[in-house]
Amino acid sequence: MSDTANNPNRKSWIPVEKDSDFPIQNIPFGVFLTRDDVITIGTRIGNTAIDLGALHQLGYFNDIPLTDDIFLQDTLNDFISDGKKTWRLVRNRIAKIFDEKNESLKNNKEHRKIVLFTLDEIEMQLPVQIGDYTDFYSSKEHATNVGTMFRDPDNALLPNWLHIPVGYHGRSSTIVPSEIPIRRPMGQTMPAGASEPVFGSSKLVDFELEMAFITTDANLMGEPIPIEEAEEYIFGLVLFNDWSARDIQKWEYVPLGPFLAKNFASSISPWIVTLDALEPFRVESPKQDPEPLPYLKYEGKKSFDIHLEVDLAPENGTPQTITKSNFKYMYWNMAQQLAHHTINGCKVNSGDMMGSGTISGPTPDSYGSMLELTWRGEKPLKMNDGSERKFINDGDTVSMRGYCENDQVRIGFGEVSNKLLPPFNPKKNKK
Ligand code: CA
């Protein structure tokens, strides 16, 4: 079935600013709370949020096979479970309803009042109930930088790295949407030169610039997903900030990998941009040498040209851009990650989330974490207000943005923006 929603010439009767991330060619999916305290599944064109539950009740999706309550839910999991054919039918229909030439909803004032919201009338929620969360480690530049700092510059990549999309299982319980503040975590660290560990708040809180993809029900336990089918099971992507406590991480990560240094918080942009919407922005992935094993070999363009940037804003200060990277730098692509994840028969469900790993580019101004940007704190960043940053301070806000652009259309992700709060204080923070 053709993907008519991507038609770059289509215009909407909903106003869209020139540099908007959300033209009618995007049609992302999210979950929001409305002014009437109703939770619903929706989409967005320009700065207008659209209640898909209400649209469905009013009959605008009538001839598409959907259950009556598919959009009247607090997560997208069931809709994602319906599979790619349904996602396409719905996206194509939304494009048609909001096409400037279509007058049915455009000229129905009563319906418009029920269906459309301004952004200040809604509150974005987590779009899916995340069953399982996996984080990969798929940027060669990032893995090389970290290996150089923490182990050995001559052997920065461990022997498995060029053969396996390395990953680990994280926790989904502390993944939050944009705008939710994050608390500086407490934990155990081994200060430099000390012989005993100490307990206290992390001194080295960091961001990790990542993207995450969200899957549909993909396979039965015991059955791998072949690489050539993998993209069929990817619903879409969000921006992903994998908050990290570097001092806790350094002390705890041997031998089993990250644990409490990572699971205190990760945050995501609330609109899921579908893989379909990203189609025009496919690019080649970096050449892989050595050649991967046959189950990881792929054909065609499996990466996407997504510009990424991170702003840091001190409390009451103005944001400044501290890095610019791109999703296309990833050495291992999403199809390889999903094929590898399931090659042993591991089951993937609707609403699972897979982080890319920190996406660092080749140059120091494209690194995806403070750890790399300041090289472990040795080269602090200069802020516009005269202060310096080695890592994230209490009161700082970290904002990530991502967008694709060609001469016809811009498809963006909006942002994930969260403030870092001081550590939890049991006396002060009593409920
Ligand atoms: Ca990570």
Boltz pocket constraint, residues with backbone or C-beta under 6 A from the ligand:
constraints:
  - pocket:
      binder: B
      contacts: [[A, 135], [A, 136], [A, 208], [A, 210], [A, 242], [A, 355], [A, 357], [A, 358]]
      max_distance: 6.0
